[in-house]
Amino acid sequence: MDNLAHALVGAALGRAVADRHIARAGLIGAVAANMPDWAETFTGYWGWTRAEFLANHRGITHSLAGAAVEIPLLIVAIGLIARAWRRWGNGGSMPTWRWLSICVTVTFLSHLFMDWQGSYGWRPFLPWSGTWYYLDWVAIADPFFWLVPLVALAWGADRHWIPLAAVLVVGAVIWLIIGRYVLNGGIVSPWVIPLALLISALALVGWIRYWFGPVARQRLATFAVLILALYSVAQGVVVQQRKRDIRQLAEGRFGSAATWAALTNLGQPFKWEAIYADSDTVAGERWRLPRQLREQPVARALDQTVDGRAMQQFARFLTAEVDTTNRTIYLRDARYARAGRSGWGVLAVRMEQTRRTSDRSRGDPAISGAAATSAAPRGCAVRCAHVARRGPAAASRAAR
């Protein structure tokens, strides 16, 4: 999910778990819950091309192996900072290693689960396996994952202008995001905006009337986390019938070998888009696209270019378009792009790139033989279909 949701849920979860045992448990939870994304900045993030982003985002820093390294390092770093802060005369209580470890571990792992519950996917077993896993429960951005923890954090804060200003700023950002999505033509379920407005109004009234305060903030945070957990699980239960229906549609249209998914939609909780495919076609309930993965230029682009290999690794439903006029191959993940030649989920590969690779490979018999094999139309179709079946992917329809 988005970093604002990770921060707010992490802060509420930190308070719920450890507020009585360590100071600033909410702040620690917000930091730990965003650590998998922040750690990417140490893996070359700022220099990534679009293809490298598709291949590397939610990579090793989001894996179980990465968590086994990041969590202890973060615990030690926060513990040392807290001790140095106190030693320099700034006050504050010394966090115990036990409760600090529990707080950091739980909130860090919340990031991995929240990413897993969407349709973008999660690769838990890197570096040994790049297979993506996804629950298809909740969209990559959901206003209730912002508003519910924000209200709990606000009601549990001191009645002072600093926390009030912070809450108002975050609330304004949330509504700017919602408004921008709606104005850009995003479809929102009829009940989402009214319920979000009601939650915002209750937050303001509760603050003014001082319904709760710091004494009750751990209970408030726990209640908010439970509400979000029930909300996620409810969508996970409801989607099972939708998945059964989509699977029947897919197998009825393409046979038992069909691949399929129930894609989450931004602004539409408890609604999922059907998508299914065979080796030649990707389709939905009112559309269909040729995959064109058997075309030799596409096979060479996928096997012989950095962009092609990245898209193979990322795309859950891979399609291609060959533009002979502009000598360009457009690779798309049908979850996010079904037309167009730029934007999210689209990579363009010039045919000259594959030709240069082919020319270089002729000088090496081993490479030449491998390239010739990979370029065979039938072999490519089988391999590309397999990649499209396991690949995953991406943010949500509205993230496009």
N, C-alpha and C positions, 0 to 999 in steps of 0.2 A: 504494500500500500504506500501512500505518499508519506513524506517525512513529517508533515504536520500531524497526521494521525498517529504515526509511531511515537512522536514526542508527547502528545497529550495522553495517549493510552499508557505509554511508559511511565509518565509522571503519576497518573492515577494508580497504576499497578504498583509502583514503588511505594507510594503512601499506604496502599492497602496491605502490602506485605511487611513493611519495616518501619512505618512512621513512629511507632512507640520505642523503637530500639536505636535508630540512627537519625541524626539531624539531616535535614534537607533530602529526605528519602525521595521526594518527588523529583527534585533536580537530578539526583543520581539516576533515577529511573528513566528520565527523559534522555539523558546522555547515553546510557547503556542501550536503550531501545533504538537509537539511531546509529550505534557503532558499526554495524555491518556495512552501512552505506558510507559512513565517514572513512572507514578503513580502505575503501576503494580508492581514495585519493592518494594512497601510498602505492598503488599498483599501476600508476600511469594514467589515471582517469582523465586528467586535464588535457592530455595529448591524444586521446582516443579519437579515431575517425568514427563515422557512423557505423561502419561495419564492425569495428573493434568494440564499440559500445554494445551492439547486439550480441557479440560473441562473449563479452567479458562481464557485462552487468549482471548482478546477482550471481557472481562467480564464486571464487574460493573464499572470499570474506563472508559469504552467506552459507557456506557449507558447514557440516558438522565438524569436519577437521579444522576449518577456520575458527569455529566457535571454541574448540578445545584450546586454541592458542590465545584468541582475543579475550575471552572471559577472564582467565587468570591475570593477563597483563593489565586489563582494565581494573580489576580488583586491587592489584598492587599499586597501580598509578593513583587511583582515588584515595586509597589508604595513606599513601605517602604524602599526597597533597594535603589531606586533612590534618595529618600530624605536623607537617611543616607550618600550616596555617595557624595551628594552636601554639606552636613553639614561638612563632613570631609575634605572639601577644594579641592575636585577633579574636581570642575566645573561641567558644564552641566546644561541644563535647567530642570526645574521641570515639569514632565508630569502632565497634568490635568487628574483628575479622569475620566472625561467623555470620552476623546479620548483614554485613556489607557484601559478603559472598552470595548470600541468598538473594538479596535485592538485585545485584548486578546480573546474576545468572537468570533469574526469572524474567526480568525486563529485557535482557538481551534476547532470550529465546522467544519472547513475544514477537519480536521483529520477524523471525523466521516463520513462525506460524501465520502471522498476518499476511506475509508474502505468499505463503503456500495456499491460503484459502481463496485466492483469486484465480484468474485465467491467464495471468502472465507466466506464472510457474516458479518453481524452486528446484535447484540442483543440489540436493543434500550430500551426495556422495563424491563430489569433486575432491581430489583430483583423479580419483580412480574411475569414475563414471560421470559422463556429462548428461545423463538422462534427466529430463525435466519431469517434475511431478506437479500436479495442480488439482485443487479440489473443486474449482468452479462454483464457489459458494457466494462470495461477496465481491463487488466491483473494486477496482484498484483505488478508487476514491469514493468515499461515502460520507455524506454530511453528518450522519449520526455518530460516526467514529471521531468526529471533531467536537460536536456540540455536547454529547453526553459527558465525556470526561472533563470538558471545559467547565460545565456547570458545577460538577462535583468539586473541581479544584477551586473554583471561585467561591462557592459557599463555604468551603473549609478554610479560606484564607483570612488573614487579619483584615479588619475593616479599616483600610488605609488607602491613600490615593495611589500608592505604587502598585499593589496587586490589582486594584480596580483599573488603573490605566492599562496594565498588561492584558487583563481580560477583555477590555474594550477594543484594544488594538487587534488581538487575535480574533475576536468576534467579527470585527469589521473585515478582516482579511477573509474569513470564512464566507461572509455574505458577498464579498466582491467576487470570490471564486464561483459561488453559486450563480450570481447574477450574470457573470461573464459567460458561463456555460449555457444558461438559458437564452441569453441574447444571441449567442452564436448558433442557435438552432438546435441545441441539445434537447432531447425529449425527456421529460421528467414525469414520473408517475403522479397522478392528481393529488395524492395524499402526502407526498414528500414535503413540498414547500409549506403547506399549512401546519404540518406537525413540527417542522423545523422552526417556524415562526412562534408556535406555542412554546417550544422548549426555550427559545430565546427570551420570550416575555416572562416565563416563569423564572428564568435565571435572574432577570433584572428585579422582579418583585421580591424574590428570595433574598437577594443582596440587600435591598433597601429595608426590608422588614426584619432582617437578621434572623432568618429561620434557623441557620446553623452557624457554626463558628469553628475555630481551630480545635476545640475539644472533641468535636464530632467528625473531624476531617478524615480519620482513618475509616470510620464506618461509612461515610459518604463515598469515599474512593472505592471501597469494597463493593458497595451497592452499584456504583457506575460500571465497574468491571463486570459484575454479574449480569447487568442488563445487556452489555455488549456481547458477553458470552452467549446468553440466551438468544439474542438477535442473530448471531452468526450460526449457532446450532440450528435455529429454526429454519434459516435459509438452507443449511445443509440437509435438513430433513425433507423440505419441500422439493429441492432440486432432484431428489432421487427418482420421483415419478416422472419429472420432466426428462431426465436422462433415459429412463426406460422408453418413453415415447420417441425420443430422438433416435435411440438405437433401433427401434422397430422401423422408423422411417428410413434410416440409413440402409439397413439390411434389405428392406423391401425395394429400395431403389438401386443399390449397388451390390447386393449380395452379402454373404456372411463375412467377407474380407474387408468390408467398408470400415473406414475410420470416421469418428464422429466426436462432437463435443457440444456441451451446453455452455455457451459463452455468457459471462456476466455483462450487464449493461450499466453504464454510468447513469445515475439518476433514476434507476428502475429496480429497486430491491424486489426480490421474489419474482423477477422475470428474467428469462434466459433466452438467448438466440440460438436456434438450431443451425449447426453446420456439419456437413458430412462429405466424404470424398472416397473415390477409388483412385487408381493410379493415373487416370486420364482426366478426371473432372472433380471440381469442388463445387458444392451447391448448398443453398439454403432453401427456405420454404418458398421463396419467390424469385430466386436467381440461380444462375449456374455459370461457371467459368471453366474453360479448358485449361488444364495444367501445363501442357506443352513440354513436359519434362523429357519426352522421348526425342525432341529435336536435338540434332548434333551440336549446334551452337550453344544451346542451353546446357547440355551435358558437359561441354568443355568449360563453360563459364563456371559451373558448379564445382568441377574437379580441379581447375587450373588457376583460379583467381582467389585472392584473399576475400573479396566481397562475396563471391559465390560460396566459399566454404563457410563464411560467417552466417550467411542466410540459411544454408543447410542446417547448421547447428541450432539456429534460433527458431526458424519457422515451424509452426505447428501444422499449417496447411499451405504448403508452398505452391505458388503458381509462377508462370513466366510468360513474357510477351517478347517476341522477336521483331524488332523494327529494322528491316533490311535497308530502308531509306537512310536512316541515321546511323546504321550499323551499331545498334545498341540493343542489349538484352536487359529487360526490366524484370527483376525478381521481386515478388511480393509475398507477404504473409497475408492470406485471405482473411484473417481475423481483423486486420487493421486497414488493409488497402485492397480494393478489388478493381480499381481503375486509377488513372493518374500516373504520373511519372516522377513525382517527387513527394516528400513528406514521410511521415512515420510508417515504418513497415515496408519501405520501398528502397531497393538498391539498383543502381544502373551500372552495367558492365559493358564497356566498349569491346566490340569484337576483336579489335587490334590487340587487346590484352591477352586474349586466348591464343591468337596467332603467334604473338611473340613467344609465349610459353611453349607452344608447339614447335616453333623453329628451334628454340634452344634445346628441346628434348631430343631432337633428331640426332644430335651429336653424341648422345649417351644411349646405347642400346637398351639398357635396363629401364631408363625413364621412358624412352620411346615406346617400348613394349607395354609398359604400364599405362601410358597415356592412350595408346591405341585400344587397349582393353576397356578402359574407363569410358572411351568415347562411343563404344558400341551401343546402339540405341536400346536394345533389350536390357543389357546390363545396367545402363543408367536408369531405366525405368524402374527396375526392381530396387536398386539402391536408393533412388530418390523417394520412391514410395515408402520405403522403410524409414528413411530419415523424417519424412513428413509425419509418419505415424508417431515417432517418439519425440519429435521436436516439440517445443512448447511456445510459450510466449507472452503475452504482452499486456499491456496496461489496460485498457478497457475501450469500448468503442469510442468514448468521448475523449480519450487520451490521444486520439489520432491527430 
